[in-house]
Amino acid sequence: MTDFPGAPTTASTGRLRVLAAMSGGVDSAVAAARAVEAGHEVTGVHLALSANPQSFRTGARGCCTIEDSRDARRAADVIGIPFYVWDLAERFREDVIDDFVAEYAAGRTPNPCLRCNEKIKFAALLDKAVALGFDAVCTGHYARIVDLPDGSRELHRAVDGAKDQSYVLGVLDADQLAHSLFPLGDTTKEEIRAEAERRGLAVAKKPDSHDICFIADGDTQGFLARHLGTATGDILDADGTKLGEHDGAYGFTIGQRKGLRIGRPAADGKPRYVLDISPVDNTVTVGPVEGLDVTALTAIRPRWCGTEPLADGRYTAQLRAHGEEVPVSASVADGELHVRLDTPVRGIAPGQAVVLYDGTRVVGSATIATTERPAVNA
């Protein structure tokens, strides 16, 4: 194999100096191996993102343990590339963990993986790599880069829809795409594991990490309670009637049904869902499922992978990391992205990302600030 989809346009004219981000998992290991096989000069680097890494992983959660660092080093040895560990724990704490806590405190629902890609892997890491003379950063993300005749690049969905990670890469701009490699975009997960076996990589059968890497036990509410403390507030019905109390509004998310601790059933006997979270008065409002319908949204801090959306352009939008695409009309005004959904979508929360697509091409990403809902009787 002389090249792979997602290599910079200069790959055909010379050997690239590539910095391969190696998490200790199978995907990043195979991505690094493919970059070597494509003829590039590859150096592996493991990002130490935890100030106090555990010795071993907790099940399949997390990706910042000492064992992960060792797995990455063993993979680099098998591939035959230099390997280093870079300490970005302080930057990760400030840009990802502190942001995560602050967003929940403000009543929003953030996506830390998206923020990590934006601030760590394709900002802090890429900036450092370029400063050291590297041409590109290689990762094990499942996404594709398409080179155009004019020299520009497009970000597209991966072939394996079940593993596609273009949603969390929608924050990348054109300059970052110009220095990115995604060697796995044309391959399925099963094929990657089989390839890792053939290459003699011990991580071939290592389980995938999932959930939030810095909350290894998966207890997000407990993590937030330790950082934000308890703050008793009211749980209100959609008409303002008090139904109960909570220990912290941060423990709820839009669309949540379980764990509401409401003693009084609804008049119609149907379950209630979290409709709104107000950090100003520390209240949580619940109501019928129809109250979750969203018909339009406004998103801030847009980042475009290329050309920004056309005025009232037709696109599809993905509103959750594993959500389905929905048809929308979108336009940009005064630096904000305005999206109108063809059909209502339930459970969209401020703080989440909306990512626009034109076919398989990623147009860009923005952070949801406000939503519009049709009036619903409580």
Secondary structure, DSSP 4 states (H G I P E B T S, - for coil): ----TT--GGGGTS--EEEEE--SSHHHHHHHHHHHHTT-EEEEEEEE--SS--SS-BTTB-S-SHHHHHHHHHHHHHHT--EEEEE-HHHHIIIIIHHHHHHHHTT----HHHHHIIIIIIIIHHHHHHHTT-SEEE---S-EEEE-TTS-EEEE--S-TTT--HHHHTT--HHHHTTEE-TTTTS-HHHHHHHHHHTT-GGGGPPPPBS-TT-TT--HHHHHHHHH----EEEEETTS-EEEEES-GGG--TT--TT----SPPTTS---EEEEEETTTTEEEEE-GGGGEEEEEEEEEEEESSSPPPTTEEEEEE-STTPPEEEEEEEEETTEEEEEEEEEEE---TTSEEEEEETTEEEEEEEEEEEE------
